[in-house]
Amino acid sequence: EFVQKHGFRQIKVKVRHDIDEDVKRATVIRDTVGHDVKIRLDINQEWTGSTSIRAIDKMAKYDLQFVEQPTLFWDCEGMARIQAAVDVPIAAHECVMTPLAAIKCVEHNSCTILIVDS
């Protein structure tokens, strides 16, 4: 009700280690907010590459806007494998702390979105 009442168009949800719980959370959120609200998942570097692919595949049906930083910040190659394996856009965040790091992400095709903090 809060999301609808205040006109939110996107929500960002933090997820953790338990994929089954994360899938349940995504199900409840999508069922609650409907399909007009975009859902962004922030993994905070908690998953491995194989876990990321498995989890994202299970949650892709919830029309995710993107999945943010699924693996450790230094793992551009791992993020690239994830991005190549899933249909959901991957966003790089913690690994984009310098302009050179952003270039490295782009060169490795690690993501489709760069999140840059000022």
C-alpha distance (Angstrom), angle and dihedral (degrees) to the residues before:
residue distance angle dihedral
E1 . . .
F2 3.82 . .
V3 3.81 92.0 .
Q4 3.79 92.5 48.7
K5 3.80 95.1 41.5
H6 3.80 93.5 53.3
G7 3.78 96.0 40.2
F8 3.79 98.8 -118.4
R9 3.81 111.6 177.9
Q10 3.82 97.2 -172.1
I11 3.78 136.1 26.5
K12 3.78 129.5 -166.2
V13 3.79 118.5 -145.1
K14 3.81 126.7 -167.1
V15 3.79 114.9 -139.7
R16 3.79 131.7 -173.5
H17 3.79 144.3 -171.5
D18 3.79 103.7 -46.1
I19 3.80 107.7 81.3
D20 3.80 94.0 -172.8
E21 3.82 90.7 54.3
D22 3.81 90.5 45.1
V23 3.82 90.8 52.1
K24 3.81 90.0 49.6
R25 3.80 89.8 49.2
A26 3.81 91.8 50.2
T27 3.82 90.3 48.1
V28 3.79 93.3 52.1
I29 3.79 92.6 44.9
R30 3.81 94.5 49.5
D31 3.81 91.9 44.9
T32 3.81 90.4 48.8
V33 3.81 102.0 44.6
G34 3.80 97.9 34.0
H35 3.78 126.9 -142.1
D36 3.81 98.9 -61.5
V37 3.81 91.9 73.7
K38 3.80 118.6 74.1
I39 3.80 118.3 -134.7
R40 3.78 122.1 -145.1
L41 3.80 119.7 -170.3
D42 3.80 119.7 -151.4
I43 3.78 112.4 -161.1
N44 3.83 96.8 179.8
Q45 3.81 92.5 -144.4
E46 3.82 92.1 -62.4
W47 3.82 101.8 129.9
T48 3.78 136.1 69.6
G49 3.78 119.7 -130.0
S50 3.81 94.8 -98.6
T51 3.81 92.2 45.1
S52 3.81 89.8 49.8
I53 3.78 93.2 52.8
R54 3.81 93.2 46.0
A55 3.82 93.8 46.4
I56 3.80 96.2 43.5
D57 3.81 90.9 48.8
K58 3.82 89.3 53.8
M59 3.81 92.8 48.5
A60 3.81 100.4 38.4
K61 3.81 90.0 92.1
Y62 3.81 87.8 70.0
D63 3.80 90.4 69.4
L64 3.80 96.7 -115.9
Q65 3.77 116.0 -160.3
F66 3.82 89.8 -147.9
V67 3.80 145.3 -37.7
E68 3.80 114.7 -120.7
Q69 3.81 124.2 -141.5
P70 3.81 101.4 -28.4
T71 3.82 95.9 175.8
L72 3.79 138.3 36.9
F73 3.81 114.8 -58.6
W74 3.81 94.7 -113.5
D75 3.84 95.3 51.4
C76 3.82 102.1 93.5
E77 3.80 91.5 149.7
G78 3.80 91.6 52.3
M79 3.79 91.7 49.2
A80 3.81 89.1 50.0
R81 3.83 90.4 54.1
I82 3.79 89.6 50.5
Q83 3.81 93.6 47.5
A84 3.81 90.4 49.7
A85 3.81 92.4 49.4
V86 3.81 101.5 47.9
D87 3.80 136.4 56.1
V88 3.81 94.4 -140.4
P89 3.82 116.1 91.4
I90 3.80 115.1 -108.5
A91 3.81 118.4 -140.0
A92 3.80 121.9 -154.1
H93 3.79 115.2 -146.5
E94 3.80 118.8 144.4
C95 3.80 90.2 37.2
V96 3.83 91.2 57.7
M97 3.80 100.6 73.0
T98 3.81 96.9 125.4
P99 3.80 135.3 28.8
L100 3.82 89.6 -110.2
A101 3.80 90.7 53.0
A102 3.80 89.8 52.1
I103 3.80 90.1 50.8
K104 3.82 89.7 50.2
C105 3.83 90.3 53.3
V106 3.79 91.1 50.6
E107 3.81 93.2 45.8
H108 3.81 91.2 51.5
N109 3.84 93.7 44.7
S110 3.80 86.3 -125.1
C111 3.77 95.2 152.9
T112 3.77 147.0 -0.7
I113 3.82 93.3 -137.1
L114 3.80 131.0 49.1
I115 3.80 116.5 -158.3
V116 3.79 109.6 -158.3
D117 3.79 122.5 -171.8
S118 3.77 119.2 -153.2
